[in-house]
Amino acid sequence: MNRGVCLRAAIGAKRYPQGADKSGALSTGALPIWRGERGTRHAPRMAFKIPPDFDRFLADHDGVVARRQAAELGISVEAMRHRVRSAEWQRLQRGVYATFSGGSPRETQLWAALLRVGPNAVLSHQTAAELYGMLKQPSPVIHLTVPAASHPARYGKIPGLVVHRSRIIEATRHPVLQPPRTRVEDTVLDLIESAPCFKDGYDWICKAVGDRLTTAARIREALDRRSRFPGRREIERALGDAGKGALSNLELLYLRGVERRHKLPTATRQAPVNIGGRTIYLDNLYEDYLVCVELDGKAAHPEADQWADKRRDRRNLVAGSIVTMSLG
């Protein structure tokens, strides 16, 4: 199996036109160097030595390399220019290339953005949230954070990228995950800080905690590590409420505006109850009174689901002797 096929298997069935003959150099003349889905390609009438670490680097970076990195790995400027002219490589960002032709997967675009803004950068904000599954669709622009002393966009905005700067980037970087990104907790705090209003900021807390990506306590620990944070007291209070199970803005409104304001007993949030042989979770259960308050907001409970909600309420009453009050 030639080197090109090994590289394609390592990165995930992508086509990387560079290959090697048995001598370890890119072949010339009529020797075939790549056999892919579109048949056998032949190298141009030039020979380039493939450094031993280059394939490994490409496998770790989804086939993307910056010009400076390729040079450090032993690829000459002449070789890079030739591959771009022959359409074996394609330019994704200034000084950053995909070492294959065809479309660029999302992972490739993210690596290209990281390499474009320089070393020590991490994906952050909406882009980190995308990687953690907190967003259903990729953000239209790629968000990155760089060290405070770095100025990758000093000469103007970089198309398709939003660059943030941070003095605590090393503390917020996830220690393992690739491509590099901020930790879940710091991603949430970054999104809260840039949110236009408290409601939008609380939504990010609910998504992260509700999807069990982290806990309110861990977000609070990350907050304590930041010496400056706008609206700190309000966020601390919000994290306390999220930790008690208020995992939507509607549930927070009920907790603060109804239960506390009217000095009701404290309900058990998301209370697990066995009814009919299966476990269900009730929004707010007052166990001593066998009363459940379900909060049926339009986002999670559209009109098309109203009959399912009514069946739920009847089931609670018949199987569990629980009276359900539905608030919208």
Backbone bond lengths (Angstrom), bond angles and torsions (degrees), N, CA, C in turn:
res aa  C-N    CA-C-N  psi(-1)  N-CA   C-N-CA  omega(-1)  CA-C   N-CA-C  phi
1 M - - - 1.483 - - 1.528 108.54 -
2 N 1.368 117.90 128.43 1.456 118.74 -177.63 1.521 111.23 -78.36
3 R 1.342 115.15 172.13 1.476 119.92 -173.99 1.515 112.21 -64.76
4 G 1.375 116.19 -34.52 1.461 118.33 179.86 1.506 112.05 -62.60
5 V 1.343 117.58 -40.85 1.455 121.18 179.53 1.516 110.58 -66.60
6 C 1.341 117.56 -39.96 1.464 121.00 177.08 1.519 110.54 -59.98
7 L 1.326 116.62 -43.80 1.454 120.31 -179.80 1.510 111.09 -64.46
8 R 1.338 117.36 -42.06 1.463 120.12 -179.66 1.522 110.61 -61.38
9 A 1.324 117.93 -40.82 1.463 120.86 178.88 1.510 110.95 -65.84
10 A 1.323 118.15 -36.74 1.459 120.96 -177.52 1.499 111.94 -69.58
11 I 1.319 118.17 -33.69 1.454 120.29 -174.82 1.508 112.72 -95.96
12 G 1.304 118.99 -14.02 1.461 118.14 174.28 1.499 114.32 112.48
13 A 1.310 118.20 52.36 1.461 122.50 172.71 1.515 112.84 60.70
14 K 1.363 116.95 32.86 1.458 119.91 173.13 1.529 107.46 -95.41
15 R 1.309 118.64 156.05 1.462 121.17 -178.41 1.520 109.46 -93.90
16 Y 1.325 117.21 117.06 1.453 122.69 177.12 1.534 107.68 -115.03
17 P 1.309 117.92 105.43 1.453 120.67 -171.85 1.520 114.81 -62.26
18 Q 1.354 119.44 -25.15 1.443 117.84 -179.82 1.522 110.24 -70.86
19 G 1.296 116.47 138.54 1.454 120.36 178.60 1.511 108.50 -146.12
20 A 1.323 116.87 -169.66 1.459 118.88 -178.00 1.508 110.00 -148.81
21 D 1.302 115.89 150.08 1.447 119.22 172.17 1.524 108.76 -89.47
22 K 1.306 117.54 -172.67 1.452 120.42 -174.72 1.519 112.50 -67.94
23 S 1.301 118.15 -17.56 1.459 120.53 -179.62 1.502 112.76 -82.40
24 G 1.354 117.70 -11.61 1.449 121.20 -178.98 1.501 113.61 90.43
25 A 1.333 118.40 2.44 1.459 121.91 176.92 1.502 109.22 -108.55
26 L 1.320 116.47 150.87 1.449 119.94 174.77 1.522 108.15 -63.34
27 S 1.333 116.57 129.95 1.457 120.76 -172.55 1.518 112.21 -72.35
28 T 1.303 115.55 163.36 1.457 121.75 176.85 1.513 108.77 -130.67
29 G 1.345 115.98 175.20 1.460 120.72 176.70 1.504 111.49 64.49
30 A 1.328 116.02 -136.43 1.455 121.17 -171.76 1.518 113.45 -94.89
31 L 1.343 117.90 6.35 1.462 118.86 -178.37 1.525 110.29 -75.39
32 P 1.353 119.96 125.99 1.461 120.69 177.81 1.521 111.09 -71.49
33 I 1.334 117.61 136.08 1.461 120.15 -179.75 1.521 111.69 -119.94
34 W 1.306 120.08 -7.02 1.468 120.00 -177.04 1.518 109.79 -150.33
35 R 1.295 116.64 125.73 1.452 120.84 176.65 1.520 107.38 -120.49
36 G 1.311 116.34 105.19 1.458 120.86 -176.94 1.501 110.99 -122.54
37 E 1.341 115.18 -162.96 1.459 120.62 -176.84 1.520 111.75 -64.59
38 R 1.325 116.39 -24.33 1.462 119.67 -177.32 1.533 111.75 -100.11
39 G 1.320 116.84 15.04 1.448 119.14 177.52 1.511 111.81 100.66
40 T 1.344 116.38 -170.01 1.451 122.13 -175.25 1.525 110.04 -90.09
41 R 1.351 114.95 130.83 1.454 119.76 175.31 1.529 108.63 -104.53
42 H 1.335 115.64 155.40 1.453 120.79 179.20 1.512 108.61 -116.20
43 A 1.278 114.64 143.27 1.458 119.41 178.66 1.524 110.55 -71.34
44 P 1.322 116.91 155.85 1.464 120.03 172.85 1.528 110.08 -67.67
45 R 1.330 116.08 170.42 1.464 119.48 -176.28 1.525 110.67 -80.94
46 M 1.327 114.96 58.08 1.455 121.78 176.23 1.514 106.30 -145.08
47 A 1.294 118.85 160.64 1.461 122.40 179.94 1.520 109.33 -127.94
48 F 1.331 116.70 127.54 1.454 121.85 179.36 1.520 108.78 -126.18
49 K 1.285 115.34 132.41 1.455 120.97 178.92 1.530 109.40 -75.80
50 I 1.343 116.44 132.75 1.457 120.92 177.48 1.522 109.03 -92.54
51 P 1.324 119.70 116.12 1.464 121.07 178.04 1.518 110.31 -62.29
52 P 1.314 117.88 147.78 1.473 120.32 -175.42 1.523 113.95 -63.32
53 D 1.335 118.33 -28.41 1.464 120.48 -175.78 1.531 113.37 -93.57
54 F 1.328 116.78 -1.81 1.460 118.26 -172.98 1.527 112.06 -69.43
55 D 1.330 117.27 -45.97 1.464 119.79 179.71 1.520 111.12 -61.27
56 R 1.333 116.48 -39.61 1.459 119.94 179.47 1.533 110.72 -63.47
57 F 1.321 116.17 -41.29 1.460 120.46 178.23 1.528 110.55 -61.24
58 L 1.336 117.01 -45.93 1.457 120.85 -179.41 1.522 111.56 -62.83
59 A 1.323 117.35 -39.51 1.459 120.38 179.07 1.522 111.25 -63.18
60 D 1.334 117.34 -33.10 1.467 121.41 -179.30 1.523 112.20 -80.86
61 H 1.330 117.59 -15.24 1.465 121.06 -175.29 1.526 112.35 -123.50
62 D 1.326 117.13 28.00 1.460 122.07 177.17 1.523 112.77 52.76
63 G 1.326 116.40 37.74 1.453 120.34 174.56 1.509 115.15 76.83
64 V 1.340 117.88 16.79 1.468 122.08 -177.48 1.521 109.12 -111.84
65 V 1.331 116.45 140.41 1.459 120.41 178.59 1.522 109.14 -144.57
66 A 1.329 115.86 142.58 1.460 120.74 173.26 1.517 109.32 -88.07
67 R 1.309 115.74 154.55 1.463 120.33 -177.87 1.529 110.98 -57.25
68 R 1.327 116.58 -43.19 1.468 119.81 -177.92 1.534 110.97 -65.23
69 Q 1.348 116.29 -36.07 1.456 119.34 -179.59 1.519 111.29 -71.63
70 A 1.347 116.50 -40.41 1.457 119.53 177.90 1.525 110.33 -61.31
71 A 1.329 116.24 -39.01 1.463 119.74 178.59 1.530 110.51 -65.26
72 E 1.332 116.86 -41.66 1.465 120.35 178.95 1.523 111.53 -64.26
73 L 1.339 116.60 -29.74 1.460 121.26 179.98 1.527 112.55 -86.35
74 G 1.333 116.59 0.76 1.455 119.49 173.48 1.511 115.53 101.37
75 I 1.344 119.49 8.68 1.463 121.98 176.95 1.529 108.05 -87.93
76 S 1.306 116.57 123.27 1.459 119.77 -176.92 1.520 111.29 -74.01
77 V 1.326 115.69 158.52 1.457 121.08 176.44 1.519 110.33 -60.12
78 E 1.310 116.78 -39.33 1.463 121.38 178.56 1.529 110.64 -60.15
79 A 1.338 117.15 -43.25 1.460 121.06 -179.64 1.522 110.67 -64.73
80 M 1.335 116.96 -42.11 1.469 120.22 179.69 1.521 110.96 -63.37
81 R 1.320 116.48 -45.80 1.468 119.92 -179.57 1.524 111.09 -61.76
82 H 1.309 116.27 -41.74 1.457 119.78 -179.61 1.530 110.99 -62.03
83 R 1.328 116.92 -43.04 1.460 119.74 -177.66 1.527 112.25 -67.71
84 V 1.326 115.78 -33.68 1.462 118.32 176.13 1.523 110.43 -69.56
85 R 1.351 117.28 -44.31 1.474 120.55 -179.66 1.517 111.45 -62.94
86 S 1.326 117.12 -34.70 1.462 120.10 -178.14 1.527 112.32 -87.79
87 A 1.340 116.71 6.52 1.468 122.91 177.14 1.533 112.98 66.14
88 E 1.332 116.61 18.10 1.457 119.08 172.55 1.529 109.85 -75.48
89 W 1.337 116.09 -36.13 1.464 122.71 174.03 1.525 107.90 -111.01
90 Q 1.319 115.17 158.92 1.463 120.09 175.24 1.524 109.88 -134.01
91 R 1.306 115.13 143.86 1.467 121.31 -178.93 1.528 109.33 -81.91
92 L 1.339 117.02 124.79 1.463 121.85 177.46 1.525 112.28 -103.10
93 Q 1.308 115.94 -40.39 1.457 123.17 175.52 1.525 106.75 -138.73
94 R 1.309 116.96 169.32 1.461 119.51 178.12 1.526 109.15 -60.40
95 G 1.312 116.43 118.19 1.446 121.57 179.02 1.518 114.62 77.36
96 V 1.326 117.86 12.81 1.468 121.78 -179.23 1.524 108.41 -130.47
97 Y 1.350 116.50 133.23 1.450 120.88 -173.54 1.527 111.68 -129.49
98 A 1.317 115.35 145.16 1.466 122.19 165.73 1.517 106.66 -91.44
99 T 1.318 117.75 129.02 1.463 121.37 -174.52 1.522 111.19 -88.86
100 F 1.322 115.94 38.77 1.463 121.67 176.76 1.517 107.66 -155.85
101 S 1.322 116.96 164.76 1.460 121.56 177.12 1.519 109.54 -100.20
102 G 1.331 116.29 169.43 1.459 119.92 179.29 1.519 111.73 95.51
103 G 1.353 114.68 -167.49 1.453 120.32 -176.79 1.521 112.89 -68.44
104 S 1.342 114.95 158.85 1.457 121.81 -179.45 1.521 110.06 -110.05
105 P 1.326 119.00 112.91 1.465 121.36 176.72 1.524 111.32 -61.91
106 R 1.312 115.76 164.75 1.461 120.44 -178.19 1.530 111.42 -58.63
107 E 1.311 117.77 -41.37 1.461 120.33 -179.27 1.529 110.81 -61.07
108 T 1.318 115.76 -37.26 1.462 120.03 177.97 1.522 110.73 -64.45
109 Q 1.321 117.06 -42.72 1.462 121.42 179.18 1.528 111.16 -62.80
110 L 1.334 116.34 -38.97 1.465 119.81 -179.50 1.524 111.01 -66.94
111 W 1.333 116.83 -43.10 1.457 119.49 177.52 1.528 110.78 -63.87
112 A 1.312 116.85 -39.56 1.466 119.80 179.08 1.523 110.80 -61.20
113 A 1.325 116.41 -40.71 1.467 120.03 178.40 1.525 110.81 -64.16
114 L 1.330 116.89 -43.39 1.465 120.43 179.31 1.526 111.43 -61.49
115 L 1.323 116.24 -45.17 1.458 119.26 -178.74 1.525 111.81 -70.05
116 R 1.319 116.50 -28.73 1.466 119.83 179.56 1.528 111.75 -66.21
117 V 1.333 118.11 -40.96 1.467 119.71 -174.44 1.518 112.68 -86.88
118 G 1.329 118.12 -5.65 1.448 119.87 172.09 1.513 114.31 107.64
119 P 1.328 117.08 174.97 1.464 121.90 -176.75 1.526 111.88 -65.96
120 N 1.338 115.18 156.20 1.469 124.27 176.38 1.530 113.82 72.65
121 A 1.325 117.87 7.25 1.460 120.11 177.26 1.525 110.45 -79.02
122 V 1.337 116.24 154.93 1.467 121.87 176.07 1.520 108.76 -135.56
123 L 1.320 116.17 150.84 1.455 120.76 171.07 1.519 107.85 -73.98
124 S 1.318 117.21 141.48 1.467 120.41 -173.12 1.517 110.76 -148.91
125 H 1.347 115.41 -178.70 1.451 123.27 176.20 1.530 111.54 51.20
126 Q 1.344 118.38 -131.79 1.467 120.66 -175.74 1.530 112.60 -61.94
127 T 1.327 118.28 -31.76 1.464 119.87 -178.74 1.523 111.01 -71.43
128 A 1.329 117.80 -40.04 1.467 119.75 174.25 1.525 110.16 -65.27
129 A 1.335 116.51 -39.64 1.471 119.94 177.28 1.525 110.72 -61.06
130 E 1.317 116.90 -37.64 1.467 121.41 176.15 1.524 111.18 -59.67
131 L 1.326 116.62 -44.55 1.461 120.61 -179.02 1.521 112.19 -67.09
132 Y 1.310 117.49 -29.73 1.462 121.36 178.62 1.529 112.66 -85.14
133 G 1.333 117.16 -3.11 1.458 120.19 178.95 1.510 113.87 84.74
134 M 1.321 118.19 13.49 1.460 121.58 179.99 1.529 111.61 -82.50
135 L 1.309 117.27 -12.76 1.461 122.96 175.21 1.516 108.91 -120.70
136 K 1.312 116.66 138.66 1.458 120.43 -179.89 1.521 112.02 -78.61
137 Q 1.324 116.57 -29.51 1.463 121.06 -178.59 1.523 109.68 -123.45
138 P 1.332 117.81 146.69 1.470 119.65 177.00 1.519 111.06 -60.65
139 S 1.318 115.35 144.45 1.461 119.23 177.50 1.530 109.04 -67.87
140 P 1.332 117.55 146.14 1.472 120.16 -176.77 1.525 113.61 -64.44
141 V 1.335 116.78 -24.54 1.461 120.83 175.00 1.530 107.50 -123.49
142 I 1.310 115.79 157.36 1.458 121.78 -179.35 1.526 108.86 -95.75
143 H 1.333 115.80 124.16 1.466 121.56 179.80 1.525 109.48 -96.71
144 L 1.330 115.97 131.94 1.461 121.87 177.35 1.514 109.50 -134.76
145 T 1.324 115.85 154.33 1.461 121.32 173.90 1.516 108.21 -122.10
146 V 1.339 115.74 136.12 1.458 122.42 -179.96 1.521 108.31 -123.19
147 P 1.335 118.26 162.98 1.469 120.07 175.54 1.518 111.68 -57.21
148 A 1.325 115.96 151.12 1.466 120.87 -175.34 1.523 112.43 -58.82
149 A 1.324 116.78 -30.97 1.463 120.08 -178.40 1.523 112.83 -79.46
150 S 1.307 117.66 -8.03 1.464 121.38 -178.02 1.519 110.27 -90.21
151 H 1.332 116.61 142.37 1.470 121.57 -179.37 1.530 110.15 -134.53
152 P 1.323 119.00 65.74 1.473 119.68 -177.22 1.522 113.62 -65.81
153 A 1.331 117.73 -23.04 1.466 120.19 -178.51 1.525 111.12 -107.71
154 R 1.338 116.80 28.56 1.469 119.60 -176.32 1.520 112.44 -63.89
155 Y 1.330 116.60 -26.85 1.463 119.31 -177.50 1.529 112.45 -99.22
156 G 1.308 116.68 11.20 1.458 120.69 179.16 1.512 111.41 134.80
157 K 1.303 115.89 164.00 1.456 120.37 -178.43 1.531 110.61 -64.29
158 I 1.315 114.63 146.76 1.457 120.60 176.50 1.523 107.34 -94.66
159 P 1.312 119.62 120.50 1.473 121.15 -175.86 1.524 112.28 -54.43
160 G 1.314 115.58 131.35 1.456 121.51 176.13 1.503 115.26 82.98
161 L 1.343 117.44 -3.47 1.457 120.88 -177.88 1.527 111.13 -121.67
162 V 1.333 116.07 146.28 1.461 122.44 169.07 1.520 106.50 -120.05
163 V 1.337 116.32 119.38 1.457 120.99 -174.53 1.528 109.51 -106.36
164 H 1.341 115.78 122.21 1.463 122.79 175.26 1.522 108.25 -104.65
165 R 1.319 117.29 155.23 1.462 121.35 178.74 1.526 109.25 -121.92
166 S 1.330 115.55 143.72 1.459 120.07 -175.01 1.527 110.95 -145.19
167 R 1.338 114.82 142.96 1.470 120.72 175.71 1.527 111.77 -87.91
168 I 1.328 117.34 -10.76 1.467 120.23 -176.55 1.527 110.78 -119.58
169 I 1.308 117.03 31.79 1.459 120.69 -172.64 1.529 111.76 -62.33
170 E 1.323 118.64 -36.96 1.456 119.78 -178.38 1.524 111.44 -67.59
171 A 1.324 117.42 -32.59 1.466 120.95 178.79 1.521 111.72 -73.96
172 T 1.326 117.49 -24.73 1.459 120.59 -176.94 1.524 113.16 -97.26
173 R 1.329 118.04 -8.91 1.459 122.42 -178.88 1.530 110.41 -72.34
174 H 1.340 116.60 134.25 1.459 119.05 174.92 1.533 108.55 -68.49
175 P 1.333 117.76 133.47 1.468 119.23 -172.02 1.521 115.16 -73.10
176 V 1.335 119.19 -16.37 1.460 120.79 -171.12 1.523 113.76 -125.68
177 L 1.312 117.65 -46.81 1.459 121.49 -167.51 1.526 112.67 -62.72
178 Q 1.322 114.81 143.81 1.460 123.66 176.57 1.521 108.85 -125.72
179 P 1.353 118.07 143.75 1.457 126.75 -4.41 1.527 111.75 -63.86
180 P 1.336 118.28 158.40 1.466 121.74 -176.01 1.523 111.64 -55.01
181 R 1.314 115.62 138.62 1.467 121.83 -178.11 1.520 109.89 -153.58
182 T 1.313 116.83 165.42 1.453 120.77 174.51 1.531 109.62 -74.53
183 R 1.319 116.06 156.39 1.457 121.32 176.33 1.527 109.13 -63.38
184 V 1.337 116.17 159.47 1.467 119.75 179.89 1.522 110.62 -56.20
185 E 1.330 116.56 -47.47 1.466 120.52 -175.50 1.528 111.39 -62.56
186 D 1.327 116.39 -42.15 1.466 119.35 179.92 1.517 111.25 -73.84
187 T 1.321 117.28 -29.59 1.466 119.87 173.49 1.523 110.14 -61.67
188 V 1.332 116.82 -44.53 1.463 120.98 178.40 1.533 110.50 -60.84
189 L 1.324 116.93 -45.17 1.466 119.75 -178.83 1.528 111.29 -65.39
190 D 1.333 117.56 -39.31 1.471 119.79 176.81 1.523 111.12 -61.60
191 L 1.332 116.34 -40.92 1.459 120.43 -179.45 1.519 111.02 -69.60
192 I 1.334 117.40 -37.36 1.466 120.44 176.22 1.521 109.66 -62.44
193 E 1.320 115.95 -44.18 1.465 120.43 -176.91 1.522 112.12 -63.67
194 S 1.329 116.65 -31.73 1.463 119.92 -179.11 1.531 112.93 -96.71
195 A 1.336 117.55 -0.68 1.471 120.73 -178.72 1.528 110.71 -69.70
196 P 1.330 117.65 143.96 1.464 120.24 -178.96 1.522 114.33 -71.07
197 C 1.334 117.90 -20.56 1.465 120.74 -178.39 1.522 109.58 -154.10
198 F 1.337 115.92 166.57 1.454 120.90 -178.78 1.519 111.40 -61.72
199 K 1.318 118.00 -39.16 1.457 121.52 -178.48 1.534 111.04 -57.50
200 D 1.329 116.79 -46.07 1.458 120.32 179.37 1.523 111.11 -65.79
201 G 1.327 116.68 -38.49 1.454 119.89 177.47 1.518 112.09 -63.95
202 Y 1.340 116.74 -40.91 1.462 119.57 179.98 1.526 110.81 -67.65
203 D 1.306 117.30 -30.59 1.468 120.61 176.25 1.528 110.90 -57.83
204 W 1.337 117.17 -39.54 1.466 120.00 179.94 1.530 110.91 -66.42
205 I 1.326 116.47 -38.69 1.467 119.32 175.98 1.517 109.76 -61.08
206 C 1.329 116.63 -45.19 1.471 121.50 -177.53 1.529 111.05 -63.46
207 K 1.327 117.40 -40.63 1.459 120.19 -179.73 1.522 111.01 -64.14
208 A 1.322 116.42 -46.58 1.468 119.94 -176.49 1.522 111.57 -67.58
209 V 1.335 116.79 -44.63 1.467 120.35 -178.36 1.523 110.37 -76.03
210 G 1.334 117.02 -42.44 1.461 120.59 -179.29 1.515 113.34 -63.38
211 D 1.342 117.50 -32.89 1.468 121.47 177.87 1.525 112.12 -87.40
212 R 1.317 116.43 4.35 1.469 123.28 177.24 1.520 112.76 61.28
213 L 1.325 115.38 33.54 1.458 119.77 174.44 1.523 111.00 -80.17
214 T 1.329 115.76 -25.62 1.447 122.35 179.45 1.526 107.44 -161.69
215 T 1.335 116.51 -170.22 1.465 121.19 177.46 1.527 108.99 -127.45
216 A 1.322 115.04 161.85 1.464 119.25 177.38 1.521 110.30 -61.85
217 A 1.331 117.07 -35.38 1.465 120.37 -179.91 1.522 111.38 -64.21
218 R 1.322 117.14 -38.96 1.466 119.94 -179.46 1.526 111.07 -71.57
219 I 1.329 117.39 -35.78 1.469 119.36 174.63 1.525 109.60 -63.68
220 R 1.341 116.56 -39.37 1.466 120.36 178.18 1.528 110.90 -62.97
221 E 1.322 118.08 -39.50 1.462 120.94 177.17 1.527 110.79 -62.02
222 A 1.338 116.37 -42.06 1.463 119.81 177.67 1.524 110.71 -64.96
223 L 1.322 116.85 -36.60 1.468 120.84 177.51 1.517 110.64 -64.30
224 D 1.324 117.14 -40.38 1.467 120.85 -179.44 1.529 111.87 -64.53
225 R 1.338 117.05 -24.04 1.467 119.70 179.51 1.523 112.58 -80.07
226 R 1.326 116.71 -6.94 1.466 120.63 179.55 1.526 108.99 -100.57
227 S 1.305 115.15 122.06 1.467 118.82 -177.19 1.516 112.45 -71.33
228 R 1.330 115.84 -28.74 1.472 119.85 179.50 1.519 110.02 -127.82
229 F 1.309 115.05 131.77 1.459 119.65 176.86 1.531 108.12 -157.74
230 P 1.325 118.15 120.25 1.465 120.53 -178.65 1.533 111.78 -65.04
231 G 1.333 116.30 136.27 1.456 120.40 178.96 1.519 113.27 67.50
232 R 1.338 116.68 33.40 1.463 120.87 -174.83 1.529 111.99 -56.81
233 R 1.309 118.57 -46.73 1.471 120.85 -175.48 1.524 111.50 -62.23
234 E 1.318 116.86 -40.56 1.459 120.04 179.94 1.530 110.92 -66.37
235 I 1.322 116.43 -38.71 1.466 120.00 179.12 1.524 110.26 -69.69
236 E 1.326 117.99 -38.15 1.465 120.56 176.71 1.527 110.34 -60.96
237 R 1.307 115.45 -43.61 1.471 119.49 177.89 1.524 111.07 -63.90
238 A 1.331 116.69 -41.97 1.471 120.98 179.39 1.523 111.15 -63.32
239 L 1.325 117.16 -40.60 1.458 120.21 179.04 1.522 111.07 -65.55
240 G 1.339 116.56 -34.78 1.456 119.51 175.17 1.519 111.66 -63.08
241 D 1.325 117.42 -40.97 1.470 120.94 178.88 1.526 111.07 -70.00
242 A 1.339 117.01 -38.80 1.468 119.75 177.50 1.524 110.27 -64.18
243 G 1.329 116.07 -37.42 1.449 119.67 178.23 1.519 113.17 -64.92
244 K 1.326 116.13 -21.82 1.462 120.74 178.15 1.526 112.25 -91.86
245 G 1.339 116.67 3.24 1.457 119.95 173.03 1.506 116.40 106.92
246 A 1.331 118.96 3.87 1.469 121.18 176.97 1.521 107.94 -82.90
247 L 1.339 116.08 90.80 1.467 120.32 -170.46 1.518 113.24 -108.88
248 S 1.315 116.20 34.57 1.459 122.16 169.50 1.518 106.69 -160.86
249 N 1.320 116.18 161.86 1.459 119.03 178.15 1.522 111.00 -64.35
250 L 1.343 117.08 -33.00 1.465 119.68 178.19 1.529 110.55 -67.29
251 E 1.328 117.47 -41.94 1.460 120.22 178.27 1.520 110.96 -66.21
252 L 1.325 117.23 -35.67 1.464 120.14 176.73 1.522 110.31 -66.12
253 L 1.326 116.42 -40.81 1.464 120.46 178.40 1.530 110.93 -62.27
254 Y 1.336 117.09 -40.90 1.468 120.37 178.33 1.530 110.51 -66.08
255 L 1.340 116.27 -44.45 1.458 119.96 -178.71 1.517 111.75 -60.01
256 R 1.339 116.07 -46.63 1.469 119.65 -175.38 1.527 112.54 -83.48
257 G 1.351 115.82 -39.89 1.459 118.72 -172.02 1.510 115.05 -90.11
258 V 1.335 117.71 -18.40 1.471 120.03 -178.25 1.522 110.90 -116.61
259 E 1.325 115.41 -62.16 1.470 118.36 -172.71 1.527 111.84 -64.03
260 R 1.308 117.92 -51.92 1.464 119.74 -177.95 1.515 112.10 -73.50
261 R 1.326 115.70 -41.30 1.465 118.16 -176.58 1.514 111.49 -62.87
262 H 1.325 116.63 -36.93 1.462 120.35 -178.18 1.525 112.91 -100.29
263 K 1.354 115.41 12.02 1.460 122.16 174.15 1.526 112.32 54.41
264 L 1.328 115.06 44.31 1.460 120.18 174.88 1.528 109.26 -77.52
265 P 1.312 117.20 162.16 1.471 119.28 172.81 1.527 109.72 -59.84
266 T 1.314 116.47 157.93 1.463 120.82 179.65 1.520 109.54 -81.55
267 A 1.315 116.38 122.85 1.461 121.10 -179.88 1.519 110.75 -80.69
268 T 1.325 115.20 160.08 1.461 121.49 169.73 1.522 107.53 -88.47
269 R 1.348 117.16 118.46 1.466 121.17 -176.74 1.532 109.70 -83.10
270 Q 1.311 114.82 142.17 1.467 120.75 179.94 1.530 110.20 47.93
271 A 1.337 114.79 51.65 1.465 121.27 -174.61 1.521 110.80 -75.18
272 P 1.334 118.32 124.05 1.471 120.65 176.91 1.527 110.33 -76.02
273 V 1.328 116.76 127.86 1.463 122.03 -179.13 1.526 107.70 -134.38
274 N 1.322 116.26 134.40 1.467 120.84 177.58 1.516 108.62 -91.55
275 I 1.326 115.31 112.53 1.463 121.42 179.90 1.519 108.41 -130.78
276 G 1.305 115.35 122.84 1.465 120.01 179.30 1.514 113.41 65.55
277 G 1.332 118.27 29.41 1.454 121.79 177.54 1.507 114.89 84.26
278 R 1.327 119.02 5.17 1.467 120.57 177.20 1.519 110.67 -136.12
279 T 1.294 115.21 152.96 1.459 121.01 -176.79 1.524 110.22 -89.39
280 I 1.315 115.17 127.93 1.457 121.02 174.38 1.525 107.87 -123.41
281 Y 1.322 115.89 162.25 1.457 120.70 -177.12 1.531 109.12 -118.21
282 L 1.310 115.82 124.90 1.457 122.15 -178.47 1.524 109.44 -100.01
283 D 1.337 115.86 139.33 1.467 120.01 -175.52 1.520 112.18 -57.60
284 N 1.326 116.52 -55.14 1.464 121.65 -177.18 1.523 108.42 -140.62
285 L 1.301 116.97 109.07 1.465 120.72 -177.13 1.522 110.06 -110.97
286 Y 1.350 114.99 123.34 1.460 121.73 173.11 1.522 106.64 -99.66
287 E 1.323 115.29 91.60 1.468 120.62 -169.04 1.526 112.14 -62.59
288 D 1.318 117.80 -39.44 1.469 120.07 -176.99 1.517 111.84 -65.08
289 Y 1.316 116.84 -21.82 1.470 120.81 -176.25 1.526 112.32 -111.12
290 L 1.371 116.98 -3.42 1.463 122.21 -176.39 1.529 110.84 53.01
291 V 1.309 114.52 44.01 1.463 122.02 178.57 1.530 108.25 -122.58
292 C 1.333 114.41 134.17 1.461 121.02 177.21 1.526 108.59 -120.49
293 V 1.321 115.95 134.84 1.462 121.33 174.51 1.525 107.76 -109.73
294 E 1.334 115.10 113.01 1.461 120.65 177.84 1.525 108.80 -99.59
295 L 1.331 115.88 133.76 1.458 122.02 -178.73 1.522 108.26 -105.17
296 D 1.320 115.65 104.59 1.470 122.00 -172.73 1.531 109.52 -103.95
297 G 1.319 115.47 81.39 1.458 119.51 177.96 1.514 111.62 -75.44
298 K 1.307 116.62 161.02 1.468 120.90 -177.03 1.519 112.35 -67.01
299 A 1.334 117.34 -31.21 1.460 119.55 -177.62 1.520 111.25 -67.67
300 A 1.344 116.88 -47.20 1.461 120.54 -176.77 1.524 112.38 -91.33
301 H 1.319 116.70 -18.09 1.476 120.89 -177.06 1.530 109.72 -133.34
302 P 1.318 118.74 72.70 1.466 121.05 179.40 1.520 110.62 -65.36
303 E 1.341 115.86 167.36 1.460 120.67 -176.16 1.520 112.17 -58.29
304 A 1.330 117.76 -30.92 1.465 120.42 -179.13 1.524 112.00 -63.96
305 D 1.346 117.00 -19.80 1.460 120.57 -177.82 1.526 112.63 -100.10
306 Q 1.333 118.46 8.96 1.461 119.40 -173.68 1.529 112.16 -63.95
307 W 1.328 117.06 -32.77 1.466 118.14 -179.89 1.515 110.73 -71.10
308 A 1.315 117.28 -34.78 1.468 119.72 175.51 1.514 110.46 -63.87
309 D 1.337 117.03 -37.37 1.461 120.02 177.33 1.528 111.26 -64.72
310 K 1.310 116.42 -39.72 1.469 119.44 179.90 1.527 111.06 -68.32
311 R 1.337 116.30 -37.68 1.463 118.25 175.84 1.523 110.79 -63.63
312 R 1.303 116.27 -37.57 1.459 120.43 176.48 1.522 111.24 -60.16
313 D 1.329 116.26 -44.89 1.459 119.79 -178.59 1.524 111.64 -64.67
314 R 1.334 117.30 -40.56 1.463 120.21 178.64 1.535 111.31 -67.03
315 R 1.336 115.57 -38.92 1.462 119.61 178.38 1.523 110.81 -62.56
316 N 1.335 116.73 -42.63 1.456 119.64 178.09 1.518 111.65 -59.00
317 L 1.325 116.23 -39.78 1.462 120.52 -177.05 1.522 111.06 -72.26
318 V 1.332 117.25 -45.74 1.461 120.54 -175.25 1.515 111.97 -73.33
319 A 1.346 116.46 -47.89 1.464 119.39 -174.16 1.510 113.16 -84.82
320 G 1.329 118.16 -29.52 1.438 119.39 -175.82 1.502 115.58 -119.33
321 S 1.335 117.40 2.36 1.479 121.91 -176.81 1.508 111.62 55.53
322 I 1.328 115.30 32.77 1.468 120.27 -179.27 1.514 109.05 -105.93
323 V 1.318 116.17 125.77 1.460 121.40 176.20 1.526 107.96 -83.93
324 T 1.322 116.85 126.44 1.468 121.15 -177.42 1.513 110.78 -105.81
325 M 1.303 116.04 128.41 1.465 122.72 172.56 1.515 107.36 -107.47
326 S 1.337 116.87 121.61 1.462 121.48 -178.77 1.508 109.96 -102.22
327 L 1.344 116.27 122.78 1.460 121.54 178.80 1.518 107.93 -117.29
328 G 1.329 115.71 137.67 1.454 120.63 -179.65 1.499 111.77 -111.10
